[in-house]
Amino acid sequence: MPPLQETNERIDQAFTNVDLNGIIKSNDDQQSQYVIEMRGGDTLQVQMSIDGSRALAALSPRITVTFHNVSKVINVPAKMIDPSSKERFIQRKLLDQVSGQIHPGQLVALMGPSGCGKTTLLNTLAGRALNGVTGNIWFNNQRYNKSMKRKLAYVVQQDLFFEKLTVKQQLTYTALLRLPNNLSKQDKLAQVEQIIDQLRIRKCADTPIMLISGGEKKRVNIGTELLTNPSVIFLDEPTSGLDS
C-alpha cells in the first residue's frame, strides 16, 4: 500500500477475495473516489472482512467541530500567588472567549508561546477537562456527551507504552481491548496490520518498544489512537522531541 502523505488522507479500505495485482476502488459517503493499488508484498497480511469494515466505519462519521466563546477559569490557592494574601482562592482565566470551526478532512495547528493555553484548549475540546468551562462546543450541532468518546482520539505529549512489548504486541493489545465486541478477532488483527503499514513501522513491528527510535515511538503512540478509526484526533505537541 502506498505511504500516505497526511493523517487526514487515511483510507480505511476493506477487501475480501480480491486480485492482489488489481485495483480496488472505494467510495466514501461524499462520493469522493479513492484508488489504492494492491501489489504483492505491499498488501496487508490479514484481510479485513466487509462486516468488519462496516463496523469500523460506523464508529467514524464525518464530524465538524465548532466552538464559540469558550472560556475556562480555575481557582488557584491565593497563597501560591501571593503569600501575604488573605483570600482563600484567586481566579485565573486560562481561556478567554476562543472561537473556531474545524471541518472534516482539515488539519489544524494551534500555535503560540509556552503557557498560552494550547493544551488547555485541546483538553477542553476533547472533553477531558470541562470544569470551569463556559461557552459552546458542538460536534455536528450536538453538544459533547460521553457517547462521543469513541469518535474522538487524543494523543498525549508523553509516549505511554508497555516498553517490553513489541510494537505489534502493543497495538494488538490495544486493539483487542478497545475495538468493539461486534468486530471479530480477525478483523481486529487486520486493523492492526493496516495501521502498521499506514504508519510505515513494519520494519520495527517485532522490536521491543524500548529499543525503537523516538520518531517510531511517536508513530506507535499515534497508531494506538488511530486503531479505533476516530472521526477527530487531537495531538498535543506531536513533534516535540523529534529531529527536525
Secondary structure, 3 states (H helix, E strand, C coil): CCCCCCHHHCCCCCCCCCCCCCEEEEECCCCCEEEEECCHHHCCCCCCCHHHHHHHHHHCCCCCEEEEEEEEEEEEEHHHHCCCCCCCEEEEEEEEEEEEEECCCCCCCCCCCCCCCHHHHHHHHCCCCCCCEEEEEEECCEECCHHHHHHEEEECCCCCCCCCCEHHHHHHHHHHHHCCCCCCHHHHHHHHHHHHHHCCCHHHCCCEHHHCCHHHHHHHHHHHHHCCCCCEEEECCCCCCCCC
